[in-house]
Amino acid sequence: MNQTVVAVLWSGFTMEPIMNLIWQRVFQRLHRTSVLPRRNHSGCAEHATVPASTNSRQIKPTLLVSRLYQPSNLRDVGQDSRLQGEMTCKSQRLMQQAGLIHPSNPGCYYYLPATVRSLEKLVRVIDQEMQGIGGQKLDMPSLCSADLWKTSERWDLMGKELFRLKDRHGVDYCLGPTHEEAVTTLVAHQTTLSYRQLPLLLYQITRKFRDEPKPKFGLLRGREFYMKDMYSFDVSEEAAYETYESVCRAYTRLFVRLGLRCVQVQADTGNIGGKLSHEFQLPADIGEDRLLVCGNCSFSANVETMSSDRTDCPQCKTGTLVESKGIEVGHTFYLGKKYSHIFNATFSNAQNKPSIVEMGCYGLGVTRILAAAIEVLSTEEGIRWPGLLAPYQACVLPPKKGSKVDEAAVLAEELIHTLGETMPRLRGEVVLDDRTQMTIGKRLKDASRLGYPYVIVVGQGALEETPRFEVIFQQTGETMFLSKDGLLDLLGRVETV
């Protein structure tokens, strides 16, 4: 056929009806074989409902113990080759054996999912307290210029504790163990800072780095860790002292909320410098700090600030100082103009004249607080958490598969669904131990070792005319038998963050 004729015939033939039919069939197949994401009201992606033509499945709890990445390590922690030369303690042993942390290299650990959940909760509590006194959260680079540290003269003062490195151009940097130089430079660059904007409280919660010569005790003394560091800027010395006291009160509230008996003690300013310093110490036998505490009044101090042979209280004059050990979990410093003068951090005063700001800095060892809490609250056999920080608030144990009360298993799943529907704040806080090939006793032992605050056993009592659940409160070891309404009432009083 003549090519011209073919071209004319082809041009007169439309492909549109055929293509429409093809695309209809393609989309029908896609609809049957895939679940497309859609957007909910918050803008987040969620899964669309599975079409009725597909095989429906029974909805199961999403938090199953068998699916949690929490590898148990029952080896003797002291024999771990990655920890050779490190001293160990109760919190380190319990956290490793429970699959909460895993050693990477000396002084560095993998934080496994349960620990990350707990740290995130601790960060939320810290945020609440810091923002409650006017703190504003920011994030500063961990890679700090050596020029700043040399300007403050701490480049040499910090010695081998500072991790130092050079970039490809030979420029010196350090991994910041603290950020006085960086934050003061930041504020100094704001030439329009007014007295009306003060006090200014800036804080961050980031990883810090210190080249510890002998890392030990797990997360209590490592080379890489999380810390909250806050920096305050005030118009006068008097105002700076008021801010200092405000932060100290916030620290006290924080530890009260966590149920930790923390002691505020006078301390040395060390290489950070300044005019005034206090430590927040958690009394513990493995603590490395020696404290002198008066049993007659509120006075307490680090022995570094006093004569080692002094036994009389300098505050009340009548009490006797008793020595104890503590773990430092927080530190506050009134810096004065030490850094603001060096970096020329100024503000415009009421007379529109430039004035040097008064500064303070305030630290909390985030990972250290977590480990110290486990150290002082736990038994030798199992972890005990501050209630707010437990990775999960409750664990539900259904009966062993094939046992006489096996039919109660469905009640365990129904209980979790009821909790999720009636108590939204407990969603994601209750796990089901679905390892029903194991006895209740074995799973109870695991639950005690991992430290769920509440363990709920669904057994024979759940099949009675008025179902009853065995509830174990891990903190005290108390066991209660509650109806479903009683259980809901109990868990309804659990505080979460």
C-alpha positions in Angstrom: 0.0 0.0 0.0 1.2 3.5 -0.8 2.9 5.0 2.3 0.9 8.2 1.8 -2.4 6.3 1.9 -1.3 4.5 5.1 -0.4 7.8 6.8 -3.8 9.3 5.9 -5.6 6.2 7.2 -3.5 6.2 10.5 -4.1 9.9 11.0 -7.8 9.4 10.8 -7.8 6.6 13.4 -8.0 7.8 17.0 -6.2 5.9 19.8 -8.2 7.6 22.7 -10.9 4.9 23.3 -8.3 2.1 23.4 -6.0 4.0 25.8 -8.9 4.8 28.1 -9.8 1.1 28.3 -6.2 0.1 29.0 -5.8 2.7 31.8 -9.1 1.7 33.4 -7.9 -1.9 33.6 -4.5 -0.8 35.0 -6.1 1.2 37.8 -8.5 -1.6 38.7 -5.6 -3.9 39.1 -3.7 -1.4 41.2 -6.7 -0.9 43.4 -7.0 -4.6 44.1 -3.4 -5.2 44.8 -2.2 -2.2 46.8 -3.1 0.0 49.7 -2.5 3.6 48.8 -1.5 6.2 51.5 -3.8 9.0 52.2 -3.5 12.1 54.3 -5.2 12.5 57.7 -6.2 15.8 59.3 -2.7 16.3 60.7 -1.1 16.0 57.3 0.6 12.7 58.1 0.3 9.7 55.8 -1.9 6.8 56.9 -3.1 3.7 55.2 -6.4 3.7 53.3 -9.0 1.1 54.2 -8.4 -2.3 52.6 -11.1 -3.0 49.9 -13.8 -5.3 51.0 -12.8 -7.8 48.2 -9.5 -8.5 50.0 -9.1 -11.1 52.8 -9.9 -9.3 56.1 -7.6 -10.0 59.0 -8.2 -9.7 62.7 -6.6 -6.4 64.0 -3.9 -7.2 66.5 -2.1 -5.0 69.0 0.9 -3.3 67.4 3.1 -3.4 70.5 4.1 -7.1 70.9 7.0 -8.1 73.0 8.1 -10.6 70.4 8.5 -7.7 67.9 10.4 -5.3 70.1 14.1 -5.0 69.3 15.4 -5.5 72.8 18.1 -8.3 72.5 18.9 -9.8 75.9 22.5 -10.3 76.8 22.9 -12.7 79.7 26.7 -12.8 79.5 28.7 -11.4 82.4 29.1 -7.8 81.5 32.5 -7.6 83.1 33.8 -10.2 80.7 32.7 -8.4 77.5 35.8 -7.9 75.4 34.6 -4.4 74.4 34.6 -3.4 78.0 38.1 -4.5 79.0 39.5 -2.2 81.5 36.2 -0.6 82.3 34.7 -0.7 85.8 31.0 -1.9 85.8 28.1 -1.1 88.1 24.5 -2.3 88.6 22.9 0.1 86.1 25.3 -0.9 83.4 24.8 -4.6 84.0 21.0 -4.4 84.1 20.8 -2.1 81.0 23.0 -4.4 78.9 21.4 -7.6 80.1 17.9 -6.2 79.3 18.9 -5.1 75.8 18.7 -1.4 76.6 22.3 -0.5 75.6 25.0 -2.3 73.8 28.8 -1.4 73.9 30.3 0.0 70.7 33.8 1.0 71.9 35.2 2.3 75.2 32.9 5.0 76.6 30.4 4.7 73.6 27.2 2.8 73.5 24.3 2.0 71.1 21.1 3.3 72.7 18.6 0.7 71.8 14.8 1.5 71.2 13.6 1.2 74.8 16.3 3.5 76.0 15.6 6.0 73.2 11.9 6.0 74.3 13.0 6.7 77.9 15.4 9.4 76.9 12.7 11.1 74.7 10.4 11.2 77.8 13.2 12.7 79.9 13.8 15.3 77.3 10.1 16.2 77.3 10.2 16.7 81.1 13.3 18.8 80.9 11.7 20.9 78.1 8.7 21.5 80.2 10.8 22.7 83.2 13.2 24.8 81.1 10.5 26.4 79.0 8.4 27.0 82.2 11.1 29.5 83.3 11.4 31.2 79.9 14.0 28.9 78.2 14.1 28.9 74.4 15.5 25.8 72.7 18.0 26.0 69.9 20.7 23.7 68.4 24.3 24.6 68.1 27.1 22.9 66.0 29.0 20.1 67.8 32.0 21.0 65.6 33.4 24.1 67.2 36.1 26.4 65.9 39.4 26.3 67.7 39.7 30.0 67.3 36.8 30.5 69.8 38.4 28.2 72.3 41.8 29.8 71.9 40.2 33.2 72.4 38.8 32.1 75.8 42.1 30.3 76.6 40.3 27.0 77.2 41.9 25.3 74.2 44.9 24.6 76.3 43.2 24.7 79.7 41.0 21.7 78.8 44.0 19.5 78.0 43.5 16.0 76.7 39.9 16.0 77.6 39.0 17.9 74.5 38.5 15.9 71.2 40.5 17.9 68.6 40.6 17.4 64.8 41.7 19.2 61.6 39.7 19.6 58.4 41.2 19.0 55.0 42.5 22.6 55.0 44.4 22.1 58.2 42.0 24.2 60.3 41.7 23.2 63.9 38.3 22.2 65.5 37.0 20.4 68.5 34.0 18.4 69.4 32.2 20.6 71.9 32.0 19.3 75.5 30.2 22.5 76.3 29.2 25.7 74.4 30.0 28.9 76.4 32.2 30.2 73.6 29.7 29.4 70.8 26.6 30.8 72.4 28.3 34.0 73.6 29.5 34.6 70.1 26.0 34.0 68.8 24.6 36.6 71.1 27.4 39.0 70.4 26.5 39.0 66.8 23.1 40.4 67.6 23.9 44.1 67.7 20.3 45.1 68.4 19.8 43.2 71.7 17.9 45.4 74.1 17.5 45.3 77.9 13.8 44.7 77.2 14.7 41.2 75.8 16.5 40.2 79.0 16.8 37.9 80.7 17.5 35.7 77.7 17.7 31.9 78.4 18.9 29.7 75.5 19.3 26.0 75.9 20.0 22.9 73.8 19.9 19.1 74.4 22.6 17.5 72.2 25.4 15.0 72.2 28.6 16.0 73.9 32.1 14.6 73.7 34.8 14.3 76.3 38.0 12.2 75.9 37.6 10.4 79.3 40.9 8.7 80.2 39.0 5.8 81.9 35.4 5.5 80.8 33.4 3.4 83.3 30.0 2.6 84.7 28.2 2.5 81.4 26.3 5.7 80.8 27.5 7.3 84.0 30.9 8.2 82.6 31.4 7.9 78.9 33.0 9.7 76.0 29.8 10.5 74.2 26.6 11.4 75.9 23.5 13.7 75.9 23.5 16.9 77.9 21.2 19.8 78.4 23.2 23.0 78.5 21.4 26.4 79.2 23.0 29.8 79.0 21.4 33.0 80.6 22.0 36.6 79.7 21.0 39.4 82.2 21.2 43.1 82.6 22.9 43.2 86.0 24.5 41.0 88.6 21.4 41.2 90.8 19.2 40.0 87.9 21.7 37.3 87.0 21.5 35.9 90.6 17.7 35.9 90.3 17.9 33.9 87.1 20.4 31.5 88.7 18.0 30.8 91.6 15.2 30.3 89.1 17.1 27.6 87.2 18.1 25.9 90.5 14.4 25.8 91.6 13.5 24.3 88.2 16.2 21.6 88.6 14.7 20.8 92.0 11.2 20.5 90.6 12.6 18.2 87.8 14.1 15.8 90.2 11.0 15.8 92.5 8.8 14.9 89.4 11.2 12.0 88.7 11.0 10.8 92.3 14.8 11.2 92.8 16.2 12.5 96.1 18.7 15.0 94.7 21.0 17.2 96.9 22.1 20.7 95.9 25.7 21.2 97.1 28.2 24.1 96.9 30.9 23.3 94.3 34.1 24.5 92.7 33.8 26.4 89.4 36.5 24.3 87.8 37.7 25.1 84.2 34.4 26.7 83.3 35.0 29.5 85.7 32.7 32.1 87.3 31.8 33.4 90.7 29.4 30.7 92.0 28.6 27.1 91.4 26.3 24.3 92.7 26.2 20.6 91.9 23.0 18.5 92.0 24.1 15.2 93.4 22.2 11.9 93.6 23.4 10.0 96.7 24.8 6.6 95.7 27.5 4.2 96.9 29.2 4.1 93.5 29.3 7.9 93.3 32.7 9.5 92.6 32.0 12.8 94.4 32.5 13.1 98.1 29.9 15.2 99.8 29.6 16.8 103.3 26.0 17.1 104.5 24.8 18.6 107.7 22.1 16.6 109.5 20.8 19.6 111.3 20.2 22.1 108.5 20.1 22.2 104.7 23.9 22.8 104.2 25.7 20.5 101.9 29.0 20.9 99.9 31.5 19.0 97.8 34.6 18.3 99.9 36.6 20.1 97.1 35.3 23.4 98.4 36.1 22.8 102.1 38.8 21.6 104.4 38.9 17.8 104.4 39.1 17.6 108.2 36.2 20.0 109.0 33.3 18.4 110.8 31.3 21.4 112.1 28.6 23.0 109.9 29.6 26.6 108.7 25.9 27.5 108.3 24.1 26.5 111.4 27.2 26.3 113.6 25.8 23.4 115.7 25.3 20.5 113.2 27.9 17.9 112.3 29.0 17.3 108.7 28.7 13.7 107.6 30.5 12.5 104.5 28.7 10.5 101.7 29.1 9.8 98.0 27.1 11.1 95.1 26.6 11.0 91.4 26.7 14.5 89.8 23.6 14.8 87.5 23.5 18.6 87.2 25.7 21.7 87.6 25.0 25.4 87.7 27.5 28.3 87.3 27.1 32.0 87.7 29.7 33.2 85.1 29.5 37.0 85.5 31.2 38.7 82.6 33.9 36.0 82.1 32.8 35.1 78.5 30.7 38.1 77.6 33.6 40.5 78.1 35.9 38.3 76.0 33.5 38.1 73.1 32.0 41.5 73.6 28.4 40.4 74.1 26.5 43.6 74.8 23.0 44.9 75.0 21.5 48.4 74.8 20.6 49.6 78.3 17.8 51.9 79.4 20.0 54.9 78.4 20.5 53.3 75.0 24.2 52.7 75.8 26.0 49.4 75.2 26.5 47.3 78.3 28.2 43.9 78.8 25.7 41.1 79.7 25.9 39.1 82.9 25.9 35.3 82.2 25.2 32.0 83.8 25.4 28.4 82.5 23.5 25.4 83.6 24.0 21.7 82.7 22.1 18.5 83.1 23.6 15.1 82.2 20.6 13.6 80.4 22.0 10.1 79.8 23.6 10.2 83.3 20.3 11.1 84.9 18.7 8.0 83.3 21.5 5.7 84.3 21.8 7.2 87.8 18.0 6.7 88.4 18.3 3.0 87.4 21.4 2.7 89.7 19.6 4.0 92.8 16.1 2.7 92.2 16.7 -0.8 90.8 17.1 -4.2 92.6 19.9 -6.5 91.7 17.5 -8.6 89.6 15.5 -6.0 87.8 15.3 -2.4 86.5 13.0 0.1 88.3 12.3 3.3 86.5 11.1 6.7 87.5 7.4 6.4 86.6 7.6 9.1 84.0 10.5 7.6 82.2 9.6 4.0 81.9 9.7 3.1 78.1 6.3 1.4 78.5 3.9 1.8 81.4 2.3 -1.6 81.4 2.8 -5.2 80.1 -0.2 -7.5 79.6 0.5 -11.3 80.0 -2.1 -13.6 78.4 -2.1 -17.3 79.5 0.2 -19.9 78.1 -1.0 -21.4 74.8 -2.7 -24.7 75.3 -3.2 -24.2 79.1 -6.6 -24.7 80.8 -7.3 -20.9 80.6 -6.1 -20.4 77.0 -9.5 -18.9 76.1 -8.7 -15.9 78.3 -6.1 -14.8 75.7 -8.7 -12.9 73.6 -9.5 -10.9 76.8 -5.9 -9.7 76.9 -6.2 -8.2 73.4 -9.6 -6.7 74.2 -8.2 -5.1 77.3 -5.4 -3.4 75.3 -7.9 -2.1 72.7 -10.1 -0.8 75.5 -7.2 1.1 77.1 -6.3 2.6 73.7 -9.9 3.7 73.1 -10.7 5.1 76.5 -7.3 6.5 77.5 -5.6 8.0 74.5 -2.5 9.0 76.5 -1.8 5.3 77.1 -1.7 4.5 73.4 1.8 3.2 72.7 2.4 2.7 76.4 1.0 -0.8 76.9 2.6 -3.9 75.4 1.3 -7.5 75.0 3.7 -10.3 75.8 2.6 -12.6 73.0 5.3 -15.2 73.7 2.6 -17.6 74.8 4.8 -20.6 74.2 6.4 -19.6 77.5 5.0 -20.0 81.0 3.5 -17.1 82.9 6.3 -17.4 85.4 9.0 -17.0 82.8 7.4 -14.0 81.3 6.8 -12.5 84.8 10.5 -12.8 85.4 11.3 -11.0 82.1 8.8 -8.3 82.9 10.4 -7.8 86.3 13.9 -7.6 84.8 12.8 -5.0 82.2 10.9 -3.0 84.8 7.4 -2.3 83.4 5.8 -0.3 86.2 2.6 -2.4 85.9 2.3 -6.0 84.9 -1.2 -7.3 84.2 -1.8 -11.1 84.3 -4.8 -12.3 82.4 -5.5 -15.7 83.8 -8.2 -17.8 85.5 -9.7 -14.7 87.3 -10.5 -13.1 83.9 -12.9 -16.0 83.1 -15.0 -15.5 86.2 -18.5 -14.0 86.0 -17.0 -10.7 87.2 -13.6 -10.8 85.5 -10.6 -10.0 87.7 -7.1 -9.2 86.6 -3.9 -9.8 88.6 -1.9 -6.5 88.7 1.7 -6.3 90.0 3.1 -2.9 90.8 6.8 -3.4 90.2 8.0 -0.4 92.3 6.7 -2.0 95.6 6.1 -5.6 94.6 2.5 -5.2 95.6 -0.1 -7.5 93.9 -3.7 -6.5 93.5 -6.7 -8.3 92.0 -8.9 -5.8 90.2 -12.1 -5.8 88.1 -11.9 -4.3 84.7 -13.3 -1.0 85.9 -10.8 -1.0 88.9 -7.9 -1.7 86.5 -9.0 1.1 84.2 -9.3 3.5 87.2 -5.8 2.5 88.3 -4.2 3.0 84.9 -6.2 6.2 84.4 -4.1 7.8 87.2 -0.8 6.9 85.6 1.1 10.1 84.6 2.7 10.2 81.2 4.7 12.7 79.2 
